[in-house]
Amino acid sequence: MSIKLDNVSTFSGRTDIPGDKSVSHRSLIFGAISDGTTEVTNLLDSGDVQSTESCLRALGAEFKRTQDRVLVTGRGLHGLHPSEEVLDCGNSGTTIRTMMGLLAGQSFSSGMTGDQSIQRRPMKRAAEPLRKMGAKIELTREDFAPITIRGTNLVGVDYDLKVASAQVKTALLLAGLYASGTTTVRGSIGTRDHTERMLPHFGVRIRKTASEISITSGQKLIASPVRVPGDPSSAAFWMGAASIVKDGMVEIENVCLNPTRTGFFEVLRRMGAKIEQEITCESPEPIGNIRVTCQSLRATEVSPDEIPSMVDEVPLLAIVASQAEGTTIVHGAEELRVKESDRLEAVATNLRAMGARIETFKDGYSITGPQKLHGAVINSFDDHRIAMSFAVASLIAKGTTEIQNHECVMISYPRFFEVLRRLSRA
Ligand code: S3P
């Protein structure tokens, strides 16, 4: 299916935002291996989170919905049971990679797979360090799903993480709960830190310094209520829209303002957008309200060390940069090539279809603005972030934009198009 969108005269209003995807996955996984019942409020109800829930259900965890909350009855650290079926992780990289770590140290075997996109994404990055802990993991063609995991006794390791991936970091910390001794992760650990913040919330002691994170076995998780903050990666679309549409303004409530997630906010600010924020809660995750007002934008350079805190917003940044004065250059974003689609190619293909010039590199892009965009047929590549980024582009593209397979937004933001319509003025 596809959706047709026309350019707008302005974009303004107030909205709340669905629960954070990363925190939602973790609240279900940690709840499932806790002692007791974890009450989760504002859980993101989307395709990816449903994939995690159905895998955990197949492993014995129980989920009950009451009004606006989900109750997760945990099985304790050692109480999961084998799934009768191969676990289907759908489109979700977080589900498959983090659960590799969870399943490696169980006393039973598991199979995991997912959709076509998941089957093209690299899994060795998680399997390799887990194998150093003794895990028995077989990958298809040595890097891909379907995956077979033969649960076994694990041994703690000291691992230097080469890829900046919070999913792999989480897999290792989860495996560390089951491994004898201490597991230490060092190297590229400066990614989203929800796991490090949430495990202590469930009573687990971890040791964290600027250069390493350690976890020691023999601990258990105690059920603890989680209020999932609004997803900053979803809020980013409205912030981007308000920044590029004439007289744009948006107010967003209850957004997670964890600094490992707000790189895009900082870049947008540097480009000249007016962003006001008010913090309403500090711990375990900083949360607040933000207000973004359109002002003229100037280009910026994004350096590789900024990418982990805005990795999912790099496609959207290209749309914003197409409207900024000067040349915006992004480097260090090679990970985008192995996301739900090759996001650097997807961005370039679709921006060119809208009449823009963009140069791509192995690890980023360069785009000079401001450029006039025109409506076009957009290939979403079945990638939620591409569909939403180009829905934002459609707001300023002359004429009609048609986004193919727009329903892929169900992965992270099911009501995206409803909110887009509500905040748009024809
Ligand atoms: C996520 C980590 C990131 C991010 C993904 C969610 C997580 O992936 O792109 O949307 O919840 O840990 P990587 O770990 O591959 O960087």
Residues whose N, C-alpha, C, O or C-beta is under 5 A from the ligand:
A	BS01	S3P	S22 T94 A164 S165 A166 Q167 V168 V311 D312
